[in-house]
Amino acid sequence: MSEYGYIPESPAQSFGNNKGIFSPNDIYDLTRADKYTQYGQLDLIESVTADDSVAYYDFDNLGDYDIHFITANNIQGASTTAQNLDIRVKVSGTAITSGYHFGNQLGSSNGTFSESYSNSYSQFYFLPNVDNETNATANGYSYIYNALDSKKYTFQTFQVVASQSTHTPRFSYGMGVYPTANQCSGLRVFMATTGNIDEGNITLYGIKAYS
């Protein structure tokens, strides 16, 4: 029996060009070899574990993806003062510190809601209310679109949750845009005010294109 259920020989397989009927083992093996077509699959680019040594992490390998996906898990800051974990695009190696637009909806489990927005902000809004109070944790994800397309604006969407012992659980979701057409050289995830990122994991993925 040859590979992938064919006798005597299986056809060549590649992403976007699969032939035949596949068993679960075939799919597993082809996926590990990056030869099985799963549009929209996440490809791991880089993951970091915060240890209170720095205030930001740079992700300078963006691969060749149209869409990037950032996750932030169990994030804590090094201060008791609540602050944001935000994102900046990098152009030619430099983090851009102005010219962003964003809109954000914030809600709490006690039924209160608020919104914030700006057409002149210094970063992409991402993970609010990060601190190191008792049982504090913040989790969320953000999609980044068109970061590598020099002819398009870079867009962002995000959704997050945060909780700590002295406050009710909160959620936040929204969008942002860096309205300058640039090919980005990287992304910076950083503590927006003061202090280091004390704990948590930040991971960057690329999303497999449909073309």
Residue, then its C-alpha position, 0 to 999 in steps of 0.5 A: m500500500s502506498e501513501y494516502g490509500y493509492i496502489p501502486e503510487s499516490p499522486a503528488q499532494s500540495f496545498g491547494n492541490n489535493k487529489g483522492i480520498f483521505s483517511p484521518n491519518d492521511i489528513y494528519d500527515l499531510t497537514r504536518a507536511d503543510k500539504y493539506t488544503q485548509y483555507g484560513q488555517l493558523d500558522l504559528i509565527e512566534s510566541v513569547t512568554a512575559d517575565d517582567s523584563v521588558a515593556y514591549y515585544d517586537f514581532d519582526n517576522l510577518g511572513d507573507y500573510d495578508i492577515h495576522f492574528i495576535t492572541a494575548n493570554n493571562i496578561q498581567g502588568a507589573s503595576t497595580t495601576a490599570q493600563n493598556l496592552d496595545i499594538r503599534v505597526k512598524v515601518s522600516g524598523t520603527a514603531i509608528t507613534s501617531g496617526y491611528h484611528f480607533g473605536n471601542q465598546l466597553g461593557s461590564s457584567n454589572g450592566t454598565f457600558s461605555e465607548s471611546y474613540s479617536n481619530s488621532y491616537s498613538q497606537f492600536y487600542f487592544l487590551p485594557n485594564v491590565d494590572n497585577e491586583t489579586n486574581a487579575t487577568a486579561n485575555g484577548y485577540s486581534y486581527i491585523y489586515n493588510a500589514l504587508d500591502s504597500k498599497k493599502y491601509t492597515f486595519q485591526t479588529f479586537q475582542v478582549v475580556a478582563s477580570q480581577s477580585t476588586h472589579t466585575p468582569r469586563f469585556s471590550y471590542g472594537m476596531g482600528v486603522y492606520p490610514t497610511a499605505n505602507q508595507c509594515s516591517g513588524l508589529r510591537v505589542f507593548m504596555a502603553t503607559t508605564g511598567n513591564i509586562d509581568e506575566g502571560n503569553i503573546t502569540l503571533y499567527g499568520i492566516k493561510a490565504y485563499s488564493 
